[in-house]
Amino acid sequence: MKNAPVSPLPRLILQKGREDAIRRQHPWVFSGAIARQEGEVEDGDLVEVVSSRGEFLACGHYHDGSIKVRILTYENEAIDEHFWVEKLQNAFAVRTDLLLSNTNCYRLVHGEGDGLPGLIVDLYNGVAVVQAHTIGMHRSLPSLVNALRIVLGTNLKAVFSKSRDTLPGQYASEFPNEYIFERVPSPHTVQENGLHFLVDWEQGQKTGFFLDQRENRALLAHYSHEKTVLNAFSYSGGFSVYALHAGAKSVVSVDVSGKATALCDANIALNHFQDRHQSVTEDVMKWLKNSDEQFDIVVLDPPAFAKSLSARHRAVQGYKRLNIEGIQKVKPGGLLFTFSCSQVVDRELFYNTIVAACMEVGRKARVLHQLTQGPDHPVNVFHPEGSYLKGLVLRID
């Protein structure tokens, strides 16, 4: 029997007829569904969500925005140490069942996909890098660190909070990115499918490495033997290392960031592939337009072009222009690996954008694979919005 909350929580009462989404276990409660509130409540507080008839429906973190509540539980239970430990044990069991071979880096918690909306936890060879996207989750970090120590035991070396860029602005300004349990120097070496990478969670993008592309990197390796490969937006060189390991004839990695290029070069050297690799520090679009070279395989893995609906149209045009240039760099009979991680650009819209780019260039293309994020980034079946990474592998004639 789970413990009920010790003291009454503030309550948000839904409008009549607005309970359906929450009964279907969608993890968000929108502001338009709420009729009134009972009790004082601030950003980050735990609140109960109840029906218009006063029935308990869920409990979660409150936020004064369009998404008012991110739901933690649909049971009337206490959000205590036992709760956090149970959630993390479940997430850890899911990753254990994936049987990741020769790999010591993966996503342990993927927000709504693991029943913990507003929380990301990535593990890098014993170091947990956490990102809180809500004030409620950030305020829960001490409890989460204790739970991580219980679940991971001596395998947990350190916990680094990298939440400054993911929390609401004014609140975030008070909290630097910092170690909140022990300390491990960064960059730190990890292993993925037997390959080695330096991960810099302190200065690098996101939590330090794009773990969501693991399976897609392995697919690229499947096609790369004796091929020439262009890795655009290469960051730390994940796709480049996999292609070279698989026997690629040569790989060119292009990124606008000098720090990213240096990290890419370090990872190439760590795996002893320098003789077949070239790095270029330049704006990708400019490089694509100015280069006459064609490749057997082109990888386009740009950062998110849009983070809000208002920017979606401009993002789609950006994806179209990028893929027009990328397609022209593929030799006849070659492959294009193209991705979008913009959540507001859905799978159908991305697909249609690539179709438009192929039409513009006048090249025939066939879809060989439709790609998504790895299984350690699970999608809650009641929250399809969690499927953010879209990818296509096209054979370009």
GIJOGI-V106514 format. One record per pair of residues at least 4 apart in sequence whose ideal C-beta (glycine too) atoms are under 6 Angstrom apart, sorted by sequence separation. I is the first residue (numbers start at 1). GAP is how many residues later the second one is. If there is no record, write none. Layout:
{{I & GAP} {I & GAP}}
This chain:
{{5 & 4} {14 & 4} {19 & 4} {29 & 4} {41 & 4} {50 & 4} {51 & 4} {73 & 4} {79 & 4} {110 & 4} {140 & 4} {148 & 4} {152 & 4} {163 & 4} {167 & 4} {179 & 4} {184 & 4} {200 & 4} {204 & 4} {213 & 4} {220 & 4} {237 & 4} {244 & 4} {273 & 4} {287 & 4} {311 & 4} {323 & 4} {330 & 4} {345 & 4} {373 & 4} {14 & 5} {21 & 5} {109 & 5} {112 & 5} {123 & 5} {132 & 5} {167 & 5} {191 & 5} {224 & 5} {243 & 5} {255 & 5} {268 & 5} {269 & 5} {282 & 5} {306 & 5} {340 & 5} {345 & 5} {358 & 5} {41 & 6} {50 & 6} {51 & 6} {100 & 6} {111 & 6} {132 & 6} {201 & 6} {234 & 6} {255 & 6} {268 & 6} {306 & 6} {330 & 6} {380 & 6} {50 & 7} {62 & 7} {109 & 7} {121 & 7} {122 & 7} {149 & 7} {189 & 7} {190 & 7} {201 & 7} {244 & 7} {358 & 7} {379 & 7} {49 & 8} {148 & 8} {164 & 8} {200 & 8} {231 & 8} {243 & 8} {379 & 8} {49 & 9} {60 & 9} {61 & 9} {121 & 9} {189 & 9} {190 & 9} {199 & 9} {231 & 9} {268 & 9} {306 & 9} {60 & 10} {109 & 10} {199 & 10} {305 & 10} {340 & 10} {48 & 11} {60 & 11} {95 & 11} {120 & 11} {187 & 11} {188 & 11} {240 & 11} {253 & 11} {60 & 12} {109 & 12} {58 & 13} {59 & 13} {108 & 13} {164 & 13} {187 & 13} {240 & 13} {305 & 13} {59 & 14} {145 & 14} {186 & 14} {229 & 14} {265 & 14} {18 & 15} {47 & 15} {107 & 15} {108 & 15} {118 & 15} {162 & 15} {186 & 15} {264 & 15} {323 & 15} {58 & 16} {118 & 16} {186 & 16} {237 & 16} {373 & 16} {45 & 17} {91 & 17} {106 & 17} {161 & 17} {372 & 17} {91 & 18} {119 & 18} {261 & 18} {14 & 19} {105 & 19} {118 & 19} {160 & 19} {161 & 19} {220 & 19} {224 & 19} {229 & 19} {234 & 19} {15 & 20} {29 & 20} {43 & 20} {49 & 20} {56 & 20} {128 & 20} {261 & 20} {371 & 20} {41 & 21} {43 & 21} {104 & 21} {159 & 21} {217 & 21} {221 & 21} {225 & 21} {227 & 21} {228 & 21} {234 & 21} {12 & 22} {13 & 22} {159 & 22} {217 & 22} {220 & 22} {224 & 22} {225 & 22} {228 & 22} {229 & 22} {230 & 22} {231 & 22} {232 & 22} {13 & 23} {91 & 23} {220 & 23} {226 & 23} {258 & 23} {158 & 24} {224 & 24} {369 & 24} {12 & 25} {138 & 25} {158 & 25} {217 & 25} {221 & 25} {235 & 25} {367 & 25} {368 & 25} {158 & 26} {241 & 26} {250 & 26} {251 & 26} {252 & 26} {253 & 26} {254 & 26} {300 & 26} {11 & 27} {157 & 27} {236 & 27} {237 & 27} {256 & 27} {315 & 27} {367 & 27} {368 & 27} {236 & 28} {298 & 28} {10 & 29} {87 & 29} {126 & 29} {138 & 29} {244 & 29} {365 & 29} {366 & 29} {127 & 30} {234 & 30} {237 & 30} {241 & 30} {254 & 30} {315 & 30} {10 & 31} {126 & 31} {127 & 31} {128 & 31} {129 & 31} {130 & 31} {131 & 31} {132 & 31} {236 & 31} {237 & 31} {298 & 31} {323 & 31} {365 & 31} {19 & 32} {131 & 32} {244 & 32} {298 & 32} {312 & 32} {46 & 33} {129 & 33} {133 & 33} {254 & 33} {320 & 33} {324 & 33} {328 & 33} {363 & 33} {364 & 33} {34 & 34} {295 & 34} {319 & 34} {323 & 34} {327 & 34} {12 & 35} {22 & 35} {31 & 35} {131 & 35} {145 & 35} {294 & 35} {296 & 35} {309 & 35} {16 & 36} {22 & 36} {135 & 36} {145 & 36} {306 & 36} {320 & 36} {324 & 36} {327 & 36} {9 & 37} {10 & 37} {11 & 37} {12 & 37} {13 & 37} {14 & 37} {31 & 37} {288 & 37} {294 & 37} {304 & 37} {305 & 37} {316 & 37} {320 & 37} {324 & 37} {9 & 38} {14 & 38} {296 & 38} {297 & 38} {298 & 38} {299 & 38} {300 & 38} {301 & 38} {304 & 38} {306 & 38} {354 & 38} {9 & 39} {11 & 39} {28 & 39} {29 & 39} {29 & 40} {350 & 40} {160 & 41} {347 & 43} {27 & 44} {162 & 45} {343 & 45} {195 & 46} {70 & 47} {341 & 47} {70 & 48} {341 & 48} {195 & 50} {340 & 50} {233 & 51} {232 & 52} {339 & 52} {338 & 54} {337 & 56} {127 & 57} {336 & 58} {84 & 59} {88 & 59} {92 & 59} {84 & 60} {239 & 60} {335 & 60} {336 & 60} {85 & 62} {89 & 62} {334 & 62} {84 & 63} {88 & 63} {124 & 64} {85 & 65} {125 & 65} {230 & 65} {332 & 65} {124 & 66} {330 & 66} {228 & 67} {198 & 68} {228 & 68} {229 & 68} {230 & 68} {231 & 68} {232 & 68} {233 & 68} {198 & 69} {227 & 69} {233 & 69} {327 & 69} {197 & 70} {227 & 70} {63 & 71} {4 & 72} {129 & 72} {5 & 73} {61 & 73} {196 & 74} {2 & 75} {3 & 75} {61 & 75} {124 & 75} {196 & 75} {195 & 76} {129 & 78} {27 & 85} {105 & 85} {122 & 85} {104 & 86} {104 & 87} {105 & 87} {103 & 89} {27 & 90} {103 & 90} {44 & 91} {102 & 91} {43 & 92} {44 & 92} {102 & 92} {44 & 95} {107 & 104} {223 & 112} {216 & 155} {215 & 159} {214 & 160} {212 & 161} {212 & 162} {212 & 165} {212 & 177} {113 & 265} {113 & 266} {110 & 267} {113 & 267} {110 & 268} {112 & 268} {107 & 269} {106 & 270} {107 & 270} {112 & 271} {113 & 273} {112 & 274} {98 & 277} {95 & 281} {26 & 356} {27 & 356} {25 & 357} {24 & 358}}
